[in-house]
Amino acid sequence: MRLDGRTVEDMRIVIAGGHGQIALRLERLLAARGDEVAGIIRRAEQGDDLRDVGAEPVLLDLESASVEEVAAHLRGADAAVFAAGAGPGSGAARKDTVDKAAAVLFADAAVLAGVRRFVIVSSMGADPRHEGDEIFDVYLRAKGEADAHVSGLDALDWTVLRPGALTDDAGNGLVRLEAHTGRGSIPRDDVAAVLAELLDTPATAGLTLELISGSTPVSVAVKSVAGN
């Protein structure tokens, strides 16, 4: 059973940043277990990659869309995941327009659409008060400001996930998931697996969690932080 006692076939999940490396892994996992998955993408040519993993591509630019336009794609969903990012090589301006502003927009659209369950992929070290003038400092402030906005929305059952350094190593399903883990790395495979489990665990609402590789199976780690 899933949120609100629904069966696996009933769950619809909309993912912002649908062509991202974590998002594609998550879409494959969710589709494989029977969820209906839609991924928001900026370029039409990305659509085939989403279809290949079982997701429905939704063409929408979160840097220019209105909150009403985004909400129209969220209506009827059971959950929303913000997994978009400006990406490596982008400048400070796009850290603000994607990592911060697009996350704020997506969260506000979820509220407007009546989607309560909301999971945002953040970054370890995200903090709106983070100091420094380098691009990565700007990024950590932007992610921190987005997290602060999301966590301030009473209309959302939000969870903030802050992975450590991301790798393309094969996931092994063993993680450390806590309020504070300390520094570490984590395969993108395992981040996706944790996200899928968080979506199934509404008792994690209201938590900000750090994630690195560890020794605990994903399902056990999520249940532990949820108090189950």
MDAnalysis code that builds the backbone (N, CA, C; Angstrom):
import MDAnalysis as mda
import numpy as np

u = mda.Universe.empty(684, n_residues=228, atom_resindex=np.repeat(np.arange(228), 3), trajectory=True)
u.add_TopologyAttr("name", ["N", "CA", "C"] * 228)
u.add_TopologyAttr("resid", np.arange(1, 229))
u.add_TopologyAttr("resname", ["MET", "ARG", "LEU", "ASP", "GLY", "ARG", "THR", "VAL", "GLU", "ASP", "MET", "ARG", "ILE", "VAL", "ILE", "ALA", "GLY", "GLY", "HIS", "GLY", "GLN", "ILE", "ALA", "LEU", "ARG", "LEU", "GLU", "ARG", "LEU", "LEU", "ALA", "ALA", "ARG", "GLY", "ASP", "GLU", "VAL", "ALA", "GLY", "ILE", "ILE", "ARG", "ARG", "ALA", "GLU", "GLN", "GLY", "ASP", "ASP", "LEU", "ARG", "ASP", "VAL", "GLY", "ALA", "GLU", "PRO", "VAL", "LEU", "LEU", "ASP", "LEU", "GLU", "SER", "ALA", "SER", "VAL", "GLU", "GLU", "VAL", "ALA", "ALA", "HIS", "LEU", "ARG", "GLY", "ALA", "ASP", "ALA", "ALA", "VAL", "PHE", "ALA", "ALA", "GLY", "ALA", "GLY", "PRO", "GLY", "SER", "GLY", "ALA", "ALA", "ARG", "LYS", "ASP", "THR", "VAL", "ASP", "LYS", "ALA", "ALA", "ALA", "VAL", "LEU", "PHE", "ALA", "ASP", "ALA", "ALA", "VAL", "LEU", "ALA", "GLY", "VAL", "ARG", "ARG", "PHE", "VAL", "ILE", "VAL", "SER", "SER", "MET", "GLY", "ALA", "ASP", "PRO", "ARG", "HIS", "GLU", "GLY", "ASP", "GLU", "ILE", "PHE", "ASP", "VAL", "TYR", "LEU", "ARG", "ALA", "LYS", "GLY", "GLU", "ALA", "ASP", "ALA", "HIS", "VAL", "SER", "GLY", "LEU", "ASP", "ALA", "LEU", "ASP", "TRP", "THR", "VAL", "LEU", "ARG", "PRO", "GLY", "ALA", "LEU", "THR", "ASP", "ASP", "ALA", "GLY", "ASN", "GLY", "LEU", "VAL", "ARG", "LEU", "GLU", "ALA", "HIS", "THR", "GLY", "ARG", "GLY", "SER", "ILE", "PRO", "ARG", "ASP", "ASP", "VAL", "ALA", "ALA", "VAL", "LEU", "ALA", "GLU", "LEU", "LEU", "ASP", "THR", "PRO", "ALA", "THR", "ALA", "GLY", "LEU", "THR", "LEU", "GLU", "LEU", "ILE", "SER", "GLY", "SER", "THR", "PRO", "VAL", "SER", "VAL", "ALA", "VAL", "LYS", "SER", "VAL", "ALA", "GLY", "ASN"])
u.atoms.positions = np.array([
    [0.845, -1.190, 0.000],
    [0.000, 0.000, 0.000],
    [0.887, 1.248, 0.000],
    [0.336, 2.341, -0.505],
    [1.092, 3.588, -0.598],
    [0.395, 4.688, 0.178],
    [0.713, 5.917, -0.125],
    [0.110, 7.036, 0.581],
    [-1.406, 6.929, 0.565],
    [-2.025, 7.259, 1.689],
    [-3.484, 7.253, 1.814],
    [-4.072, 5.871, 1.569],
    [-3.274, 4.819, 1.734],
    [-3.785, 3.471, 1.560],
    [-3.991, 3.050, 0.128],
    [-3.458, 3.815, -0.805],
    [-3.652, 3.474, -2.218],
    [-2.728, 2.339, -2.639],
    [-3.116, 1.658, -3.695],
    [-2.283, 0.587, -4.204],
    [-1.230, 1.160, -5.131],
    [-0.255, 0.319, -5.495],
    [0.854, 0.771, -6.314],
    [0.394, 1.400, -7.627],
    [-0.682, 0.870, -8.213],
    [-1.131, 1.384, -9.512],
    [-1.709, 2.792, -9.406],
    [-2.054, 3.222, -8.204],
    [-2.736, 4.500, -8.037],
    [-1.801, 5.688, -7.872],
    [-0.515, 5.447, -7.695],
    [0.406, 6.515, -7.338],
    [0.934, 7.235, -8.578],
    [0.733, 8.548, -8.619],
    [1.299, 9.366, -9.696],
    [2.305, 10.324, -9.074],
    [3.499, 10.356, -9.647],
    [4.589, 11.160, -9.107],
    [5.150, 12.028, -10.227],
    [5.291, 13.321, -9.964],
    [5.843, 14.259, -10.938],
    [7.218, 14.704, -10.448],
    [8.208, 14.596, -11.336],
    [9.597, 14.880, -10.970],
    [10.117, 16.057, -11.786],
    [10.557, 17.100, -11.093],
    [11.200, 18.234, -11.757],
    [12.664, 17.899, -11.991],
    [13.173, 18.289, -13.163],
    [14.529, 17.894, -13.521],
    [14.552, 16.456, -13.982],
    [13.543, 16.088, -14.770],
    [13.299, 14.694, -15.120],
    [14.387, 14.022, -15.920],
    [15.315, 14.797, -16.519],
    [16.389, 14.204, -17.304],
    [17.698, 14.149, -16.523],
    [17.668, 14.539, -15.268],
    [18.877, 14.501, -14.464],
    [19.306, 13.072, -14.156],
    [20.556, 12.939, -13.715],
    [21.106, 11.594, -13.506],
    [20.400, 10.850, -12.376],
    [20.077, 11.561, -11.301],
    [19.325, 10.916, -10.224],
    [17.886, 10.688, -10.661],
    [17.290, 11.673, -11.328],
    [15.886, 11.566, -11.731],
    [15.648, 10.378, -12.653],
    [16.514, 10.167, -13.634],
    [16.334, 9.036, -14.542],
    [16.395, 7.713, -13.791],
    [17.285, 7.618, -12.830],
    [17.357, 6.395, -12.013],
    [16.082, 6.225, -11.191],
    [15.601, 7.316, -10.610],
    [14.381, 7.261, -9.805],
    [13.174, 6.908, -10.663],
    [13.092, 7.509, -11.833],
    [11.970, 7.204, -12.729],
    [11.938, 5.724, -13.096],
    [13.110, 5.155, -13.357],
    [13.167, 3.732, -13.691],
    [12.658, 2.885, -12.521],
    [13.088, 3.213, -11.307],
    [12.660, 2.469, -10.125],
    [11.155, 2.568, -9.906],
    [10.641, 3.790, -9.999],
    [9.215, 4.001, -9.737],
    [8.345, 3.326, -10.796],
    [8.751, 3.461, -12.064],
    [7.980, 2.830, -13.134],
    [8.010, 1.314, -13.002],
    [9.171, 0.764, -12.611],
    [9.306, -0.681, -12.483],
    [8.407, -1.244, -11.391],
    [8.132, -0.467, -10.362],
    [7.273, -0.963, -9.289],
    [5.797, -0.642, -9.538],
    [5.516, 0.007, -10.677],
    [4.133, 0.200, -11.074],
    [3.585, 1.594, -10.921],
    [4.417, 2.546, -10.478],
    [3.941, 3.918, -10.343],
    [3.796, 4.589, -11.708],
    [2.942, 5.566, -11.771],
    [2.814, 6.427, -12.952],
    [3.720, 7.621, -12.731],
    [4.701, 7.805, -13.608],
    [5.748, 8.800, -13.386],
    [5.782, 9.787, -14.537],
    [5.846, 11.064, -14.200],
    [6.021, 12.118, -15.197],
    [7.274, 12.905, -14.832],
    [8.103, 13.180, -15.821],
    [9.320, 13.946, -15.593],
    [9.300, 15.236, -16.397],
    [9.536, 16.348, -15.716],
    [9.558, 17.655, -16.381],
    [10.937, 17.865, -17.002],
    [10.947, 18.189, -18.309],
    [12.194, 18.399, -19.046],
    [12.141, 19.719, -19.788],
    [13.318, 20.247, -20.123],
    [13.404, 21.541, -20.816],
    [13.504, 21.384, -22.326],
    [13.998, 20.222, -22.788],
    [14.233, 20.032, -24.223],
    [13.524, 18.784, -24.714],
    [12.824, 18.928, -25.831],
    [12.023, 17.831, -26.357],
    [12.867, 16.603, -26.673],
    [14.125, 16.809, -27.090],
    [14.967, 15.671, -27.466],
    [15.327, 14.790, -26.264],
    [15.061, 15.268, -25.063],
    [15.306, 14.453, -23.872],
    [14.184, 13.441, -23.624],
    [13.080, 13.603, -24.337],
    [11.899, 12.801, -24.069],
    [12.105, 11.303, -24.230],
    [12.873, 10.891, -25.230],
    [13.063, 9.456, -25.463],
    [13.764, 8.778, -24.292],
    [14.706, 9.500, -23.664],
    [15.404, 8.917, -22.515],
    [14.426, 8.638, -21.372],
    [13.447, 9.518, -21.190],
    [12.445, 9.286, -20.146],
    [11.536, 8.127, -20.519],
    [11.124, 8.079, -21.774],
    [10.259, 6.972, -22.201],
    [10.970, 5.633, -22.035],
    [12.273, 5.637, -22.277],
    [13.049, 4.397, -22.158],
    [13.030, 3.842, -20.735],
    [12.905, 4.713, -19.740],
    [12.878, 4.234, -18.351],
    [11.451, 4.131, -17.812],
    [10.461, 4.390, -18.677],
    [9.071, 4.209, -18.279],
    [8.365, 5.432, -17.773],
    [8.942, 6.620, -18.023],
    [8.339, 7.864, -17.542],
    [7.719, 8.646, -18.697],
    [6.750, 9.452, -18.357],
    [6.083, 10.342, -19.320],
    [6.808, 11.687, -19.318],
    [7.365, 12.126, -20.467],
    [8.026, 13.428, -20.498],
    [7.026, 14.579, -20.544],
    [7.301, 15.613, -19.768],
    [6.482, 16.826, -19.746],
    [7.404, 17.984, -20.104],
    [7.153, 18.630, -21.227],
    [8.015, 19.712, -21.698],
    [7.607, 21.027, -21.037],
    [8.505, 21.544, -20.202],
    [8.196, 22.763, -19.446],
    [9.499, 23.338, -18.918],
    [9.698, 24.640, -19.096],
    [10.906, 25.301, -18.616],
    [10.605, 25.976, -17.281],
    [11.139, 25.430, -16.209],
    [10.859, 25.969, -14.880],
    [11.509, 27.328, -14.641],
    [12.395, 27.754, -15.536],
    [12.989, 29.085, -15.396],
    [12.109, 30.185, -15.987],
    [11.093, 29.788, -16.755],
    [10.231, 30.804, -17.355],
    [8.750, 30.553, -17.120],
    [8.377, 29.372, -16.628],
    [6.962, 29.027, -16.434],
    [6.372, 29.788, -15.246],
    [5.071, 29.988, -15.293],
    [4.359, 30.586, -14.167],
    [3.967, 29.493, -13.183],
    [3.630, 29.898, -11.975],
    [3.218, 28.923, -10.967],
    [1.949, 28.204, -11.410],
    [1.062, 28.909, -12.118],
    [-0.169, 28.276, -12.606],
    [0.135, 27.229, -13.665],
    [1.098, 27.517, -14.543],
    [1.463, 26.543, -15.585],
    [2.054, 25.275, -14.964],
    [2.888, 25.439, -13.960],
    [3.476, 24.270, -13.301],
    [2.405, 23.497, -12.544],
    [1.533, 24.217, -11.859],
    [0.470, 23.562, -11.086],
    [-0.436, 22.725, -11.981],
    [-0.631, 23.167, -13.214],
    [-1.493, 22.415, -14.131],
    [-0.947, 21.012, -14.383],
    [0.380, 20.869, -14.349],
    [0.990, 19.549, -14.562],
    [1.066, 18.741, -13.276],
    [0.850, 19.376, -12.148],
    [0.915, 18.690, -10.866],
    [-0.446, 18.216, -10.372],
    [-1.506, 18.788, -10.893],
    [-2.838, 18.423, -10.400],
    [-3.105, 16.931, -10.618],
    [-3.607, 16.295, -9.582],
    [-3.901, 14.877, -9.650],
    [-2.750, 13.996, -9.224],
    [-1.574, 14.589, -8.978],
    [-0.426, 13.797, -8.541],
    [-0.539, 13.480, -7.049],
    [0.089, 12.382, -6.650],
    [0.156, 12.005, -5.244],
    [1.405, 12.545, -4.567],
    [2.419, 12.844, -5.360],
    [3.674, 13.334, -4.797],
    [4.452, 14.078, -5.872],
    [5.333, 14.962, -5.412],
    [6.201, 15.720, -6.305],
    [7.622, 15.633, -5.775],
    [8.575, 15.531, -6.694],
    [9.997, 15.460, -6.329],
    [10.737, 16.546, -7.097],
    [11.475, 17.389, -6.381],
    [12.321, 18.372, -7.053],
    [13.737, 17.817, -7.112],
    [14.160, 17.446, -8.327],
    [15.496, 16.886, -8.533],
    [16.243, 17.653, -9.610],
    [15.810, 18.883, -9.888],
    [16.459, 19.701, -10.907],
    [17.696, 20.370, -10.325],
    [18.596, 20.771, -11.218],
    [19.786, 21.495, -10.792],
    [20.431, 22.173, -11.979],
    [21.094, 23.279, -11.706],
    [21.768, 23.995, -12.790],
    [22.919, 23.169, -13.356],
    [23.503, 22.337, -12.520],
    [24.542, 21.431, -13.002],
    [25.932, 22.030, -12.976],
    [26.944, 21.162, -13.058],
    [28.330, 21.633, -13.068],
    [28.603, 22.478, -14.307],
    [29.403, 23.485, -14.129],
    [29.732, 24.356, -15.249],
    [28.810, 25.549, -15.389],
    [27.706, 25.549, -14.656],
    [26.789, 26.686, -14.728],
    [27.283, 27.807, -13.822],
    [26.901, 29.026, -14.162],
    [27.337, 30.183, -13.395],
    [26.438, 30.486, -12.221],
    [26.804, 31.540, -11.502],
    [26.065, 31.917, -10.300],
    [24.611, 32.262, -10.608],
    [24.365, 32.868, -11.768],
    [22.997, 33.280, -12.090],
    [22.062, 32.088, -12.157],
    [22.521, 30.981, -12.731],
    [21.640, 29.814, -12.857],
    [21.520, 29.038, -11.545],
    [22.479, 29.203, -10.649],
    [22.278, 28.636, -9.314],
    [21.046, 29.284, -8.685],
    [20.881, 30.568, -8.941],
    [19.743, 31.283, -8.378],
    [18.446, 30.949, -9.106],
    [18.486, 30.869, -10.440],
    [17.250, 30.657, -11.194],
    [16.776, 29.211, -11.188],
    [17.701, 28.255, -11.024],
    [17.317, 26.841, -11.023],
    [17.320, 26.272, -9.610],
    [18.486, 26.289, -8.969],
    [18.612, 25.627, -7.677],
    [17.760, 26.294, -6.596],
    [17.530, 27.582, -6.738],
    [16.667, 28.278, -5.775],
    [15.285, 28.557, -6.355],
    [15.221, 29.421, -7.375],
    [13.929, 29.925, -7.840],
    [13.034, 28.829, -8.407],
    [13.601, 27.891, -9.172],
    [12.775, 26.819, -9.733],
    [12.245, 25.903, -8.637],
    [13.045, 25.686, -7.601],
    [12.580, 24.868, -6.475],
    [11.436, 25.556, -5.745],
    [11.581, 26.853, -5.526],
    [10.519, 27.635, -4.880],
    [9.245, 27.588, -5.725],
    [9.407, 27.781, -7.027],
    [8.262, 27.745, -7.942],
    [7.570, 26.389, -7.900],
    [8.346, 25.314, -7.933],
    [7.773, 23.967, -7.956],
    [7.021, 23.680, -6.652],
    [7.586, 24.113, -5.545],
    [6.917, 23.921, -4.257],
    [5.623, 24.728, -4.182],
    [5.678, 25.979, -4.622],
    [4.471, 26.810, -4.607],
    [3.400, 26.231, -5.530],
    [3.836, 25.672, -6.656],
    [2.883, 25.055, -7.583],
    [2.256, 23.810, -6.975],
    [3.027, 23.050, -6.216],
    [2.481, 21.874, -5.538],
    [1.401, 22.286, -4.550],
    [1.645, 23.362, -3.820],
    [0.629, 23.873, -2.896],
    [-0.627, 24.267, -3.666],
    [-0.443, 25.002, -4.758],
    [-1.580, 25.447, -5.561],
    [-2.359, 24.264, -6.125],
    [-1.650, 23.204, -6.485],
    [-2.293, 22.025, -7.088],
    [-2.850, 21.062, -6.047],
    [-2.564, 21.319, -4.782],
    [-3.071, 20.445, -3.738],
    [-2.280, 19.159, -3.567],
    [-1.022, 19.165, -3.987],
    [-0.154, 17.989, -3.813],
    [0.598, 18.150, -2.500],
    [0.307, 17.322, -1.517],
    [0.910, 17.506, -0.197],
    [2.319, 16.910, -0.097],
    [2.515, 15.710, -0.629],
    [3.810, 15.036, -0.433],
    [4.843, 15.642, -1.362],
    [5.938, 16.127, -0.792],
    [6.939, 16.857, -1.562],
    [8.320, 16.490, -1.045],
    [9.169, 15.997, -1.943],
    [10.540, 15.643, -1.584],
    [11.485, 16.479, -2.439],
    [12.455, 17.102, -1.794],
    [13.410, 17.924, -2.532],
    [14.814, 17.362, -2.344],
    [15.536, 17.222, -3.464],
    [16.922, 16.773, -3.422],
    [17.794, 18.007, -3.242],
    [18.438, 18.091, -2.110],
    [19.272, 19.237, -1.776],
    [20.735, 18.824, -1.848],
    [21.557, 19.380, -0.995],
    [22.987, 19.060, -0.979],
    [23.501, 19.159, 0.445],
    [24.389, 18.264, 0.802],
    [25.024, 18.389, 2.099],
    [25.748, 19.730, 2.180],
    [25.560, 20.432, 3.276],
    [26.169, 21.747, 3.435],
    [25.293, 22.889, 2.985],
    [24.106, 22.596, 2.444],
    [23.193, 23.652, 2.027],
    [22.821, 24.509, 3.224],
    [22.931, 25.829, 3.062],
    [22.672, 26.735, 4.179],
    [22.489, 28.140, 3.616],
    [21.338, 28.768, 3.867],
    [21.144, 30.128, 3.345],
    [22.141, 31.140, 3.902],
    [22.813, 30.793, 5.002],
    [23.790, 31.698, 5.618],
    [25.233, 31.312, 5.280],
    [25.380, 30.351, 4.362],
    [26.731, 29.913, 3.981],
    [27.518, 31.093, 3.415],
    [28.763, 31.230, 3.845],
    [29.593, 32.344, 3.406],
    [30.539, 31.926, 2.286],
    [30.968, 32.921, 1.515],
    [31.930, 32.667, 0.446],
    [31.443, 33.191, -0.888],
    [32.383, 33.413, -1.781],
    [32.066, 34.016, -3.075],
    [32.311, 33.093, -4.259],
    [32.755, 31.869, -4.015],
    [32.955, 30.932, -5.107],
    [31.603, 30.400, -5.597],
    [31.612, 29.815, -6.801],
    [30.371, 29.295, -7.387],
    [29.720, 28.268, -6.469],
    [30.538, 27.402, -5.862],
    [29.958, 26.377, -4.991],
    [29.338, 27.003, -3.743],
    [29.904, 28.105, -3.283],
    [29.306, 28.814, -2.151],
    [27.931, 29.361, -2.525],
    [27.841, 29.916, -3.725],
    [26.553, 30.423, -4.221],
    [25.538, 29.289, -4.309],
    [26.012, 28.140, -4.784],
    [25.158, 26.954, -4.907],
    [24.620, 26.520, -3.550],
    [25.488, 26.449, -2.547],
    [25.042, 26.006, -1.219],
    [24.056, 26.986, -0.607],
    [24.250, 28.273, -0.850],
    [23.270, 29.262, -0.364],
    [21.936, 29.094, -1.084],
    [21.995, 28.908, -2.405],
    [20.761, 28.757, -3.185],
    [19.982, 27.525, -2.732],
    [20.669, 26.406, -2.551],
    [19.991, 25.188, -2.084],
    [19.436, 25.393, -0.676],
    [20.190, 26.082, 0.167],
    [19.715, 26.345, 1.519],
    [18.483, 27.223, 1.538],
    [18.455, 28.225, 0.673],
    [17.292, 29.116, 0.600],
    [16.073, 28.363, 0.076],
    [16.291, 27.479, -0.886],
    [15.180, 26.665, -1.397],
    [14.647, 25.750, -0.303],
    [15.550, 25.103, 0.428],
    [15.127, 24.217, 1.505],
    [14.329, 24.983, 2.558],
    [14.787, 26.179, 2.885],
    [14.098, 26.982, 3.895],
    [12.690, 27.342, 3.438],
    [12.548, 27.650, 2.152],
    [11.218, 27.981, 1.636],
    [10.294, 26.776, 1.714],
    [10.789, 25.636, 1.251],
    [9.966, 24.423, 1.249],
    [9.556, 24.048, 2.670],
    [10.507, 24.087, 3.589],
    [10.216, 23.665, 4.959],
    [9.300, 24.642, 5.691],
    [9.112, 25.825, 5.119],
    [8.201, 26.791, 5.722],
    [6.776, 26.714, 5.207],
    [6.511, 25.769, 4.300],
    [5.169, 25.665, 3.705],
    [4.345, 24.627, 4.462],
    [3.408, 25.098, 5.260],
    [2.585, 24.195, 6.065],
    [1.692, 23.298, 5.212],
    [1.440, 23.706, 3.976],
    [0.557, 22.923, 3.105],
    [1.267, 21.723, 2.493],
    [2.580, 21.583, 2.739],
    [3.329, 20.460, 2.181],
    [3.772, 19.506, 3.285],
    [3.701, 18.213, 2.987],
    [4.343, 17.193, 3.813],
    [5.720, 16.955, 3.189],
    [6.664, 17.802, 3.557],
    [7.948, 17.854, 2.863],
    [9.008, 17.003, 3.542],
    [9.935, 16.527, 2.730],
    [11.169, 15.917, 3.216],
    [12.320, 16.486, 2.398],
    [13.365, 16.936, 3.073],
    [14.564, 17.441, 2.404],
    [15.647, 16.370, 2.507],
    [16.183, 15.948, 1.347],
    [17.250, 14.951, 1.322],
    [18.539, 15.619, 0.869],
    [19.584, 15.505, 1.688],
    [20.869, 16.141, 1.398],
    [21.953, 15.078, 1.231],
    [22.163, 14.613, 0.001],
    [23.212, 13.605, -0.228],
    [24.604, 14.219, -0.101],
    [25.564, 13.346, 0.179],
    [26.956, 13.749, 0.134],
    [27.446, 13.795, -1.304],
    [28.755, 13.677, -1.487],
    [29.339, 13.749, -2.827],
    [28.805, 12.603, -3.687],
    [28.282, 12.936, -4.841],
    [27.632, 11.954, -5.711],
    [28.653, 11.232, -6.583],
    [28.466, 9.913, -6.715],
    [29.334, 9.128, -7.584],
    [28.484, 8.300, -8.544],
    [29.134, 7.801, -9.585],
    [28.469, 6.914, -10.536],
    [28.794, 5.453, -10.257],
    [29.337, 5.160, -9.084],
    [29.570, 3.771, -8.697],
    [28.234, 3.028, -8.636],
    [28.271, 1.732, -8.847],
    [27.051, 0.935, -8.716],
    [26.577, 0.977, -7.271],
    [25.285, 1.200, -7.094],
    [24.739, 1.225, -5.755],
    [24.726, -0.165, -5.142],
    [24.869, -0.223, -3.808],
    [24.778, -1.513, -3.128],
    [23.628, -1.556, -2.132],
    [22.845, -0.453, -2.065],
    [21.679, -0.446, -1.201],
    [21.991, -0.315, 0.272],
    [23.230, 0.038, 0.611],
    [23.626, 0.203, 2.008],
    [23.995, 1.666, 2.250],
    [23.302, 2.292, 3.204],
    [23.422, 3.740, 3.360],
    [23.497, 4.131, 4.834],
    [23.821, 5.381, 5.045],
    [23.672, 6.028, 6.347],
    [22.775, 7.231, 6.139],
    [21.636, 7.242, 6.781],
    [20.617, 8.279, 6.600],
    [20.241, 8.809, 7.975],
    [20.654, 10.033, 8.248],
    [20.432, 10.627, 9.571],
    [20.294, 12.136, 9.419],
    [19.907, 12.783, 10.503],
    [19.846, 14.246, 10.485],
    [21.221, 14.830, 10.204],
    [22.262, 14.198, 10.764],
    [23.636, 14.648, 10.529],
    [24.527, 13.414, 10.419],
    [25.086, 13.211, 9.246],
    [25.918, 12.030, 9.010],
    [27.400, 12.348, 9.023],
    [27.755, 13.590, 8.797],
    [29.142, 13.919, 8.496],
    [29.398, 13.710, 7.015],
    [30.552, 14.167, 6.556],
    [30.868, 14.119, 5.129],
    [31.028, 12.689, 4.632],
    [30.777, 12.516, 3.342],
    [30.935, 11.205, 2.722],
    [30.404, 11.251, 1.315],
    [30.493, 10.135, 0.626],
    [29.998, 10.037, -0.741],
    [28.852, 9.040, -0.798],
    [28.161, 9.043, -1.931],
    [26.998, 8.160, -2.110],
    [26.756, 7.958, -3.610],
    [26.604, 6.726, -4.073],
    [26.272, 6.519, -5.485],
    [24.881, 7.082, -5.818],
    [24.752, 7.601, -7.019],
    [23.447, 8.110, -7.445],
    [22.380, 7.011, -7.411],
    [22.785, 5.771, -7.678],
    [21.843, 4.645, -7.598],
    [21.186, 4.591, -6.219],
    [21.989, 4.749, -5.181],
    [21.461, 4.637, -3.826],
    [20.645, 5.864, -3.434],
    [20.999, 7.035, -3.969],
    [20.166, 8.221, -3.727],
    [18.768, 7.988, -4.294],
    [18.704, 7.466, -5.515],
    [17.403, 7.191, -6.138],
    [16.606, 6.184, -5.328],
    [17.283, 5.151, -4.824],
    [16.597, 4.132, -4.028],
    [16.027, 4.725, -2.747],
    [16.779, 5.618, -2.119],
    [16.287, 6.277, -0.905],
    [15.102, 7.174, -1.228],
    [15.167, 7.915, -2.320],
    [14.043, 8.765, -2.711],
    [12.769, 7.943, -2.912],
    [12.897, 6.814, -3.594],
    [11.729, 5.961, -3.823],
    [11.139, 5.489, -2.503],
    [12.012, 5.155, -1.559],
    [11.534, 4.687, -0.250],
    [10.910, 5.826, 0.549],
    [11.482, 7.018, 0.457],
    [10.915, 8.178, 1.155],
    [9.503, 8.474, 0.659],
    [9.294, 8.340, -0.646],
    [7.962, 8.596, -1.199],
    [6.930, 7.637, -0.633],
    [7.380, 6.461, -0.248],
    [6.503, 5.451, 0.332],
    [6.366, 5.576, 1.840],
    [7.060, 6.551, 2.414],
    [7.111, 6.643, 3.877],
    [6.716, 8.043, 4.321],
    [5.412, 8.331, 4.358],
    [4.967, 9.679, 4.703],
    [5.363, 10.107, 6.112],
    [5.738, 9.151, 6.972],
    [6.168, 9.504, 8.322],
    [7.507, 10.244, 8.330],
    [8.181, 10.330, 7.171],
    [9.416, 11.116, 7.093],
    [9.131, 12.585, 6.789],
    [7.874, 12.966, 6.688],
    [7.525, 14.375, 6.443],
    [8.040, 15.232, 7.590],
    [8.564, 16.403, 7.230],
    [9.072, 17.327, 8.224],
    [10.518, 17.097, 8.609],
    [11.200, 16.170, 7.918],
    [12.584, 15.849, 8.252],
    [13.545, 16.365, 7.181],
    [14.688, 16.854, 7.633],
    [15.818, 17.166, 6.757],
    [16.895, 16.137, 7.053],
    [17.287, 15.368, 6.030],
    [18.123, 14.194, 6.229],
    [19.373, 14.251, 5.365],
    [20.502, 13.890, 5.960],
    [21.740, 13.739, 5.205],
    [21.922, 12.275, 4.839],
    [22.591, 12.052, 3.706],
    [22.710, 10.698, 3.166],
    [24.106, 10.452, 2.627],
    [24.746, 9.399, 3.130],
    [26.016, 8.939, 2.588],
    [25.984, 7.402, 2.559],
    [26.984, 6.810, 1.954],
    [27.081, 5.356, 1.983],
    [27.306, 4.878, 3.409],
    [26.783, 3.689, 3.703],
    [26.906, 3.164, 5.055],
    [26.732, 1.670, 5.081],
    [26.109, 1.172, 6.148],
    [25.974, -0.271, 6.322],
    [24.534, -0.714, 6.536],
    [23.586, 0.215, 6.402],
    [22.178, -0.089, 6.676],
    [21.397, -0.194, 5.373],
    [20.624, -1.258, 5.173],
    [19.788, -1.344, 3.965],
    [18.841, -0.151, 3.863],
    [18.580, 0.280, 2.641],
    [17.788, 1.490, 2.408],
    [16.461, 1.465, 3.149],
    [15.695, 0.390, 3.023],
    [14.369, 0.354, 3.641],
    [14.469, 0.449, 5.160],
    [15.475, -0.190, 5.737],
    [15.657, -0.144, 7.195],
    [16.063, 1.271, 7.627],
    [16.928, 1.905, 6.847],
    [17.387, 3.263, 7.177],
    [16.226, 4.250, 7.166],
    [15.369, 4.141, 6.162],
    [14.226, 5.058, 6.066],
    [13.238, 4.801, 7.193],
    [12.955, 3.556, 7.471],
    [12.039, 3.242, 8.580],
    [12.585, 3.732, 9.910],
    [13.899, 3.677, 10.067],
    [14.520, 4.100, 11.311],
    [14.341, 5.597, 11.549],
    [14.560, 6.404, 10.514],
    [14.399, 7.845, 10.702],
    [12.932, 8.230, 10.833],
    [12.059, 7.384, 10.286],
    [10.623, 7.656, 10.388],
    [10.063, 7.245, 11.747],
    [10.890, 6.564, 12.535],
    [10.446, 6.149, 13.850],
    [9.661, 4.868, 13.858],
    [9.707, 4.115, 12.717],
    [8.969, 2.848, 12.641],
    [9.827, 1.687, 13.113],
])
